[in-house]
Amino acid sequence: MTNGAADDAVALDGLTVGATASLVGVTVRTLHHWDAIGLVHPSERTIGGYRLYSAADVARIHRVLIYRELGLPLDGIGELLDAPAIDATVPLRQQRAQLVERISRLQGMVNAVDRMIEATSVGILLSAEEQVAIFGKRWQPSRVAEARDRWGDTAQWAQYAERTAGMTAEDWRQVAESLSALGDDLAAAKRAGVSPGSAEGNTLAERHRASIGVYFHCTHSMHVCLGRRYVADPGFAAYYDAIEPGLTSWLRDVIDANARDRGIDPETATWTT
């Protein structure tokens, strides 16, 4: 029998590096590296000196792959494999705790994404009854769907969905209270004869712009465009004029004057400028 034949005969009791790599799904280079760092040594040799992996060696490789999948570093895997059985549970329990924490964090991210998807699709994560209870009887839940249909593909709607996805009913209640206070102050200012462009008028305009900024970034030009819509849209006009007769037009004039003081010409202002 030649040496090559003898080597083949001995190889029947073990696997060559190439055969082992194919069996476990890693590269030959990886097995050589693991051998070099003492992680998995091939315990058998052919007569010709070629490395052979026994069944026990292959089983150890599979354990390495499992621990690596769990995120353990190679040096930690070596310590774990060579530790007494009772000590091996310590790093495993630590790794399990880290995995549970990671799963919890990822689940939280999934929930947040789900809420953003729902907020983008629905517009507000409150039932119609909750909306009326929070915003008052004059509130029309259908206007949210109308807004979504009109602006659902805009960057501002995306900002709105992102900012409101995490808002609770209590958060919305605080928003409603702030809007109610703003409406009262706007009405009182109009009755008191506050002039558009005055310091008080500009302060109120900025408060109104900030109330829009809760949902999306609102520039002064965009604010002017909204003021125009308030006057042109019967629904908006009815909302503001129910607070104070003539408030819609007065608010539009206050918004325009405030924008003009900041270098924006209301006559040429556009949504993108």
Long-range contacts (C-beta under 8 A, 24 or more apart in sequence): 3-47, 3-48, 4-48, 6-46, 6-47, 6-48, 7-46, 7-47, 7-48, 7-50, 10-44, 10-46, 10-47, 10-52, 11-46, 11-50, 11-52, 13-44, 13-52, 13-54, 14-42, 14-44, 14-52, 14-53, 14-54, 14-57, 15-52, 15-53, 15-58, 16-50, 16-51, 16-52, 16-53, 17-42, 17-50, 17-51, 17-53, 20-53, 20-57, 20-58, 20-61, 23-58, 24-58, 24-61, 24-62, 24-65, 25-65, 26-61, 26-65, 31-61, 34-61, 34-64, 34-74, 37-74, 37-75, 37-78, 38-78, 39-64, 39-74, 39-77, 39-78, 39-81, 40-64, 70-95, 70-99, 71-95, 71-98, 71-99, 112-165, 112-166, 115-165, 115-166, 116-161, 116-162, 116-165, 118-165, 119-160, 119-161, 119-162, 119-164, 119-165, 120-152, 120-157, 120-158, 120-161, 121-148, 122-148, 123-147, 123-148, 123-161, 124-164, 124-172, 125-164, 125-165, 125-167, 126-169, 126-172, 130-169, 134-169, 134-172, 134-173, 134-176, 135-172, 135-176, 136-176, 136-180, 138-239, 138-242, 140-235, 143-235, 155-216, 156-215, 156-216, 156-217, 157-216, 159-215, 159-216, 159-217, 160-215, 160-216, 163-214, 163-215, 163-216, 164-215, 175-214, 178-211, 179-211, 182-207, 182-208, 182-211, 183-240, 183-243, 184-243, 186-240, 186-243, 186-244, 186-247, 186-250, 186-251, 187-243, 187-244, 187-247, 190-244, 190-246, 190-247, 190-250, 191-244, 194-254, 196-250, 196-253, 196-254, 196-256, 196-257, 196-258, 197-257, 197-258, 197-260, 197-261, 201-254, 201-257, 201-258, 202-254, 202-257, 202-258, 202-261, 204-254, 205-254, 205-255, 205-257, 205-258, 205-259, 206-258, 208-251, 208-254, 208-255, 209-255, 209-258, 219-273, 220-258, 220-259, 220-262, 220-264, 220-269, 221-259, 221-264, 221-269, 221-270, 221-271, 221-272, 221-273, 222-271, 223-255, 223-258, 223-259, 224-255, 224-256, 224-259, 224-264, 224-266, 224-269, 225-269, 225-270, 225-271, 226-255, 227-251, 227-252, 227-255, 227-256, 228-252
